[in-house]
């Protein structure tokens, strides 16, 4: 049994389209670029901070209100870290921008400005949350 394969114009056109699509697909795939990235996995112990030298500054106009809260955190909070403070029971944290600190290695001095009208009598406990 012999089969003759005839090349018709229709088969030539299909073969040409297939070849062209192959070349275009390869060219498109070859032009893709992926930026370099970093990935990893690891673990480390989470240790706490030590808060010391806590000082409440009284408002000069209304001494029953506090105007500032300062304290020291050790080890130092790195750049990009965050500090949030609550002095109320139940816990109600001050706004994210209320505390400012200078990043440090050994320790960081933190200064917080409480919401207006925070009274000495409203102080229930001091809760400091800090993270890198």
C-alpha positions as CSV (number, residue, x, y, z in Angstrom):
1,X,0.0,0.0,0.0
2,X,1.5,3.2,-1.1
3,X,0.0,6.4,0.0
4,X,0.9,9.5,-1.9
5,X,1.1,12.7,0.0
6,X,0.2,15.6,-2.2
7,X,1.2,19.1,-1.4
8,X,-1.7,21.3,-2.1
9,X,-1.7,25.1,-1.8
10,X,-4.0,24.8,1.2
11,X,-1.5,22.6,3.0
12,X,1.3,24.9,2.1
13,X,-0.6,27.9,3.5
14,X,-1.4,26.0,6.8
15,X,2.3,24.9,7.1
16,X,3.4,28.5,6.6
17,X,1.0,29.8,9.2
18,X,2.1,27.2,11.7
19,X,5.8,28.1,11.0
20,X,5.1,31.8,11.4
21,X,3.2,31.2,14.7
22,X,6.1,29.1,16.0
23,X,8.6,31.8,15.2
24,X,6.5,34.6,16.7
25,X,5.8,32.5,19.9
26,X,9.5,31.9,20.4
27,X,10.4,35.5,19.8
28,X,7.8,36.7,22.3
29,X,8.9,34.2,24.9
30,X,12.6,35.1,24.4
31,X,11.8,38.8,25.0
32,X,10.3,38.4,28.5
33,X,12.4,39.6,31.3
34,X,11.9,38.9,35.0
35,X,13.4,41.3,37.5
36,X,15.7,39.9,40.2
37,X,14.1,39.2,43.5
38,X,14.9,37.9,46.9
39,X,13.2,35.1,48.8
40,X,14.1,33.2,51.9
41,X,13.0,31.4,55.0
42,X,14.3,31.5,58.5
43,X,13.5,31.8,62.1
44,X,14.7,33.8,65.2
45,X,13.6,34.2,68.7
46,X,11.3,37.2,69.5
47,X,12.5,39.0,72.5
48,X,10.8,41.8,74.3
49,X,11.7,45.4,74.8
50,X,12.6,47.0,78.2
51,X,10.7,50.2,78.8
52,X,12.3,52.5,81.4
53,X,12.7,56.1,82.5
54,X,8.9,56.8,82.1
55,X,8.0,60.5,82.6
56,X,4.6,62.1,82.3
57,X,4.8,65.9,81.5
58,X,2.0,67.9,82.9
59,X,0.3,70.6,80.9
60,X,1.5,74.0,82.1
61,X,-2.0,75.6,81.5
62,X,-4.1,72.7,82.9
63,X,-1.9,70.6,85.3
64,X,-4.5,67.9,85.6
65,X,-3.8,67.1,81.9
66,X,-0.7,65.4,80.6
67,X,1.1,67.0,77.6
68,X,3.9,64.5,76.9
69,X,4.9,61.0,77.8
70,X,8.6,60.1,77.4
71,X,10.4,56.8,78.0
72,X,13.4,54.8,76.9
73,X,13.1,51.5,75.0
74,X,16.0,49.0,74.9
75,X,17.2,47.5,72.7
76,X,16.9,50.4,70.3
77,X,14.1,50.5,67.8
78,X,15.5,50.4,64.2
79,X,14.6,52.8,61.5
80,X,11.2,51.8,60.1
81,X,10.1,50.5,63.4
82,X,6.9,51.5,65.2
83,X,5.7,52.4,68.7
84,X,2.1,52.5,69.9
85,X,1.1,53.5,73.4
86,X,-2.0,53.1,75.6
87,X,-2.6,54.5,79.1
88,X,-6.3,53.6,79.4
89,X,-8.2,50.6,80.7
90,X,-9.6,49.1,78.5
91,X,-6.7,49.4,76.1
92,X,-7.1,52.2,73.6
93,X,-3.9,53.0,71.6
94,X,-3.0,56.5,70.6
95,X,-2.8,57.4,66.9
96,X,0.1,55.9,65.0
97,X,1.8,59.3,64.6
98,X,1.5,60.2,68.3
99,X,5.0,58.8,69.2
100,X,8.3,59.8,67.8
101,X,11.7,58.2,68.4
102,X,15.2,58.4,67.1
103,X,16.3,55.0,65.9
104,X,19.1,53.6,68.0
105,X,21.2,50.5,68.6
106,X,21.5,50.5,72.4
107,X,18.3,52.3,73.2
108,X,15.8,54.7,71.7
109,X,14.3,57.7,73.5
110,X,10.6,57.9,72.7
111,X,8.4,61.0,73.0
112,X,4.6,60.7,72.7
113,X,2.0,63.4,72.5
114,X,-1.3,62.2,74.0
115,X,-4.7,63.2,72.6
116,X,-5.8,66.6,73.8
117,X,-7.6,66.5,77.1
118,X,-5.9,63.3,78.4
119,X,-6.1,63.7,82.2
120,X,-3.9,62.3,84.9
121,X,-7.0,60.7,86.4
122,X,-7.7,58.8,83.1
123,X,-4.3,57.0,83.3
124,X,-5.1,53.3,84.0
125,X,-1.9,51.6,83.0
126,X,0.9,52.0,80.5
127,X,1.1,49.6,77.6
128,X,3.8,50.0,75.0
129,X,3.8,48.0,71.8
130,X,6.9,48.2,69.6
131,X,7.9,46.4,66.5
132,X,10.7,46.5,64.0
